């Protein structure tokens, strides 16, 4: 059902303690994910069930790294996670209220680049403007 995200041990921490980087990388690289922890932890704290966590994992596992988009309708999320429609709807609303997701159109969502992004700060700033 759910694709498991590969989780690597992170040992390097940026100076502001807001970003963790996989061992052997530096903060200027383009080929790794940046997670702004203080904001991401807020999202994690809002999760109140395993089903909501399954939805978050599904979104992050299927986002497009090039543009921070998650393309998926409620029906696709339901089919791939086994979660009820009402839970999907309330979770997506919760993620929007916490500024983690922005609905672009039906089935297309922007994941906030200030929380989760792959690439440089320049890319993050460009995504913010779009």
N, C-alpha and C positions, 0 to 999 in steps of 0.2 A: 504493500500500500504506500507507505511514506518512504521516500528516499532518505537514507540516513546521511546527514552532513558529516563530512570528514572533519574531525576536530584534532588539531595539532597542538602540542604543548607550546605555549608562548612563554618565553623567558625574558625578552627585552621589553622594557616599558619606556615610553617616551617621557620627556622631561616633565610634561604637565600631568602625567599619570592618567591621562584620559584615553590613551590608545595602547593596545598591546600588539606587538609585532612578532610573527613567527621567528624562532631562533635562526640566525644567519641572514636576516633581512635588515634593511634600514628604512627609516621613515619616509625616504624620498622615492622608493620604488613604485613601479606601476602594477606589479603582478601579485599583489596581496590585498587582502581585505582589511579595511579600517573599521573598527567598531568603537564608537564614542560611548564609553562605558556608562557615564553618569546618566545619559539619556536612554541608553539601552536597558539599563537596570530598571528605570522607571517603567518601561514597557513590560519587562519580566515581572515586576511587582504587580502589574495590573492583571496578570493571568491568574485565573481562579480555578482552572480545571485542566485535566490532561488533554481534553479535546481542544481547548484554546491553544495549548502548547503545541499540539499536533498541527494546528493551522499555521502557527508562527513558523514552525520548522518547515512545513510545506512551502510557505511563501519564500523563505530565505533560501531554500534548496532550489527553487525554480525561478529566482529573479534573474534578469538579464544583466550581467556585469557591465556591459557596455553603456547602458543608459539608466540603470537602477529601476527598470520597470519589471513588475510582476504582471504577467498576462494570464488571467484565469477567471472564469466566471464562477459564481456560486456553485453551479452544477458540477463543474470540474473539480472544485475544492471538495465538495461532498463525495464525489466518486473516488477521489484519490486519498481521502483521509478517513472516510467512513463516519464523518460527523454529521449530525442533523442540520438541516437548513437553518432553523432558528438560531442554533449556536454559531453557525458560519456568519449569519447576518449580524448578530449582536457582537461577535468578535471583530468583524471588519469595521463596524461602527466604533467600537472601543479603540481600535488601532488608529482610526481617523481622528478621534477626539484627543488621543495622546500624541497627535502629529507624527505618527510613525508612517502612515499611509496617506496618500492623497489620491482621490479618484479622478482619473483623467477622463474616462468614459466607461461604459459598461464593460467589465472584464479587463480593464487596463488600469493599473495602479502604480503610482510612483512611490518608491520607498525613500523616505527622507534621507538625503545624502549627508545630513548633519548627524545622522545616527549610524548609518551603515553604508559603506561605499567601497568599491574596488578601484584603486588608482591613487592619483596624486591629489593634493589640495587644490590644484588648478582645475582638475576635472570636477571635484566636489563643488567648487565655486561656480563652474559653468552649469552644472545640473541645478544648482539653486536658482539660477536666473531663468532657466527654461520653464 
